[in-house]
Amino acid sequence: MTNELRRYQQIAAYIYTELHDVEWEYNGFLNYDRTPKEFGYDPRSINESNTLPIDTAPIVHAPPGEIVRFDVSSSHFSTRAYKNVSLHWEMGGMDTRGRVHQDLAFGRVPIEFPHRKVALAHKLELKMPDGPMLCTLLLSARTADGMILAQNFVNFFCNGIYPPAREEADRALVLRGLPANWEQAGWEGEFGDRNKSRAEDSCYGFGHGFFEWKLPLNGADLAKAHRVKVVCEASSHRMDSPQTDADIFPTTLQLSLNDVPVYHGVLRNHPHDSRGVLSYLRGGMGAYGYLVHAFAEGDLLRQIAGNDGDGSLRLRCAVPPDALPVGGLTIYGAECGRFPVCPTVIVEW
């Protein structure tokens, strides 16, 4: 909303009526006790005297390969006037296998930066990646000597269809478990049913327990693989959905393949802020998790292959009952959370 306000010369000012939360209202920059919240970005980027308001939503759904066009404005109200200003941009992203791609787009162009005015800086045109990806575009206005005067960002979710459960890649087999399609589940407390998991593209359970996906190999021979990689986005699960701050709620995550543990670690929290862009796009509260990677090769891979009794891989995400801490579990799909990945097993040949 502040980004939109800064786009108009006619709007001379705006006021935040709650710098901190009050009683039942949670709209402030700070909590009720004046402790800081996390926004997932620096709020000064849109509240400084100089900003780069963008004529687009914070996250835009765009098909792969599409040309996206939008206006970038300058709002230059600092006491000092700056000249010889350029607009710089760079875009990177993550694909559905958890791989980071840098320099998807970049450039710079001299712009007008009129003092004490709101003006069109540049009409930006970008080609989205040809494959499914979640991208972030960073923009900055800089002086000739590199000083940053203003910054902003926008996200693009490039996907046509949901990532397939099975994908033949170059020297790799990609197997995905959708959050609503778990084969088995068992939790100490409540856990979400399949309809809810399908609607939210995430599954959750309270306390300790597990979700397990059965991923058919369809004749692929694990004994010939040189490595297996597991990627998933996960967090703890708490009753409410407070904005991320110092009040953490940790849990333990154990990943196993065919009953062989491949990962054991602590997930710090169940965060909710602007980094959960896919959750916001889906109408949620900005929940997201942490991207977990696990690898199995050598003797560990041979154990997994030896337990392949029915021609499938069994991926289990669990909070063990003897673990400390025990804070439930949320597993995110490719269209929920912060990263565009399902629980994924990649068999590399």
C-alpha angles and dihedrals in degrees: 000000000000090000088056093048091054092057095072129076089200093065104080099181146353131207133215105213094190117045087171135023117273124204106299097358119090104187103112136109086236135040121255090268091050094251113142127261126213117239100181089243137045107273089209089073090077099027101051121104089255119049141158105225114195126213096227142075119274089253125026127196109223130167116242113274094017121139110237121198129187141150124256114199133193122228104190113181105139118128091247120062118227127206136186091043125169131197113229126192137180131174130199133167151179125242129215092271093058095255118145119227119196131193095025086150133356140159148129137225135182111256139191109253103183115193118248092003142101110229141161107268102182143338101233122206121191134177113221119228116274092236132054112284145144107235135190122203117203119200130188138173111220138181122235091266092052101259111151112232100173140000140192140161142205133193128224123199107203111191136129103183133004111277110270122253089235126032129176107215134175105299090337141088115215117204121184132194113207113219093241095046101067114146096212136011135176127173138176090226137019120319131188119265123236095261092054091045091050092049094049097032089229137087129212143185134188125234116351126340141095150256118213129194125198110216113190115224093200093211098320109145112230090191088070095051119103096202143004121208127196122200126180142149113232142161138168118272124235131179098247134038109232121172111264114275140134092300100096129188109197131191140177124254124198120183121196136176117208088346092306112122113233101167138025122174148127123266108211104215152331096259128195120190142103092300088074089076096152091053090052091048088054092051097260134128099266097269116166142159144213123280108243123196125191131176135199126190139141115015092357092055091047090055090052092048090047090057092053095114102152103032096263143094117241112210113194125189108192147168101213115225092234094050127114117239107033110186106146125255140261119194116195129210131217092276100043135065125010104311129052095234136112122204094293135188117196116195109201121201 
